Amino acid sequence: MTSASITGFHHVVLTVSDLEASVRWYCDLLGFSELFPWDTDDFRRRLLIHPSGAILGLTEHKAAADDKFSELHPGLDHLAFAVATLEELEAWEVRFNEAGIEHSGLTVTPATGFTLIAFRDPDRIQLELYLAA
């Protein structure tokens, strides 16, 4: 049998309702910066990169539905970004409070014992900052 391996995730692309507002939100709040635009007849997309190397695409489809995100529908449940220390997670909590971003506060998951902060982007896509240590 031929060895077929995966080395990790390359990128994630999220559908958004207001491309410019979402680009600003992810850049200003989470520290992403724009790599380049990718527009077609069907969508407008911006590829972003984080200093950690994570690549995130934000896409506004021209024929988009009016529904807001719900993790109860098939598809994405949430997207979690890793943080290295509890101190960094605590610093994010302060940053969210200062920016008026609604969030869960520091939460320890009962099944794993890991600590996270859950929050939502402008389209209500659930995001987490996750400390797996």
C-alpha positions as CSV (number, residue, x, y, z in Angstrom):
1,M,0.0,0.0,0.0
2,T,1.3,3.4,-0.9
3,S,1.9,5.8,2.0
4,A,-0.4,8.8,1.8
5,S,0.1,11.3,4.6
6,I,-1.2,14.7,5.7
7,T,1.2,17.1,7.2
8,G,-1.4,19.5,8.7
9,F,-4.0,22.0,7.7
10,H,-3.0,24.5,4.9
11,H,-5.8,27.0,5.2
12,V,-9.4,27.5,6.2
13,V,-11.9,29.6,4.2
14,L,-15.0,31.1,5.8
15,T,-18.0,32.6,4.0
16,V,-18.8,36.2,5.3
17,S,-21.6,38.6,4.5
18,D,-19.5,41.8,4.4
19,L,-16.0,41.1,3.1
20,E,-14.4,44.5,4.0
21,A,-15.8,44.5,7.5
22,S,-14.7,41.0,8.2
23,V,-11.2,41.6,6.8
24,R,-10.9,44.6,9.2
25,W,-12.2,42.6,12.1
26,Y,-9.8,39.7,11.7
27,C,-6.8,42.0,11.0
28,D,-7.5,44.5,13.8
29,L,-8.7,42.1,16.5
30,L,-6.7,38.9,15.8
31,G,-3.6,40.2,14.1
32,F,-4.0,38.8,10.6
33,S,-2.7,40.7,7.6
34,E,-3.8,40.6,3.9
35,L,-1.9,38.4,1.5
36,F,-3.8,39.1,-1.7
37,P,-7.3,39.3,-3.2
38,W,-8.8,36.5,-5.3
39,D,-11.9,37.6,-7.1
40,T,-14.0,35.7,-9.7
41,D,-17.4,36.2,-11.3
42,D,-19.0,34.3,-8.4
43,F,-17.2,35.6,-5.3
44,R,-14.7,38.0,-3.8
45,R,-12.1,36.5,-1.5
46,R,-9.2,37.9,0.6
47,L,-6.5,35.6,1.8
48,L,-5.1,36.6,5.2
49,I,-2.0,35.3,7.1
50,H,-1.3,35.4,10.8
51,P,2.2,35.8,12.2
52,S,1.8,32.2,13.4
53,G,1.6,31.1,9.8
54,A,-2.1,30.3,9.8
55,I,-3.8,31.2,6.5
56,L,-7.4,32.2,6.6
57,G,-9.6,33.0,3.5
58,L,-12.7,35.2,3.8
59,T,-15.2,34.9,0.9
60,E,-18.2,36.9,0.0
61,H,-20.3,35.0,-2.5
62,K,-22.2,37.2,-5.0
63,A,-25.3,34.8,-4.8
64,A,-25.1,34.5,-1.0
65,A,-28.0,33.3,1.2
66,D,-29.4,35.7,3.8
67,D,-29.0,33.2,6.6
68,K,-26.5,33.9,9.4
69,F,-24.1,31.2,10.6
70,S,-25.3,28.4,12.9
71,E,-23.2,25.6,14.2
72,L,-26.4,23.6,14.3
73,H,-26.4,23.3,10.5
74,P,-24.2,20.8,8.7
75,G,-20.8,22.2,8.0
76,L,-18.4,24.2,10.3
77,D,-19.1,23.9,14.0
78,H,-16.3,26.3,15.1
79,L,-12.7,27.2,14.4
80,A,-10.2,27.1,17.2
81,F,-6.9,29.1,17.2
82,A,-4.1,27.7,19.5
83,V,-2.5,29.8,22.2
84,A,0.7,28.7,24.0
85,T,0.1,29.7,27.6
86,L,-2.6,30.6,30.1
87,E,-1.1,34.1,30.4
88,E,-1.7,34.6,26.7
89,L,-5.3,33.4,27.0
90,E,-5.8,35.8,29.9
91,A,-4.3,38.6,27.8
92,W,-6.9,37.8,25.1
93,E,-9.7,38.0,27.6
94,V,-8.5,41.5,28.6
95,R,-8.2,42.5,24.9
96,F,-11.7,41.2,24.1
97,N,-13.1,43.1,27.1
98,E,-11.4,46.3,26.0
99,A,-12.7,45.9,22.5
100,G,-16.2,45.2,23.6
101,I,-16.2,41.6,22.1
102,E,-18.7,39.3,23.8
103,H,-17.0,36.1,24.9
104,S,-17.3,33.1,27.2
105,G,-14.6,34.1,29.5
106,L,-12.0,31.5,30.5
107,T,-13.7,28.2,30.3
108,V,-12.4,24.8,31.2
109,T,-13.9,22.0,29.1
110,P,-15.1,19.2,31.4
111,A,-14.3,16.4,29.0
112,T,-10.7,17.4,28.3
113,G,-9.7,19.8,31.0
114,F,-8.4,22.2,28.4
115,T,-9.0,26.0,28.7
116,L,-10.6,28.2,26.1
117,I,-12.3,31.4,25.3
118,A,-15.2,31.2,22.8
119,F,-16.4,34.2,20.8
120,R,-18.0,35.1,17.5
121,D,-17.0,37.0,14.4
122,P,-19.3,39.6,12.8
123,D,-21.2,36.8,11.0
124,R,-21.6,34.9,14.3
125,I,-19.2,32.2,13.3
126,Q,-18.0,30.6,16.5
127,L,-14.3,31.0,17.1
128,E,-12.2,29.8,20.1
129,L,-8.8,30.6,21.5
130,Y,-7.7,27.2,22.8
131,L,-5.0,26.2,25.3
132,A,-4.3,22.5,24.9
133,A,-1.9,22.1,27.9
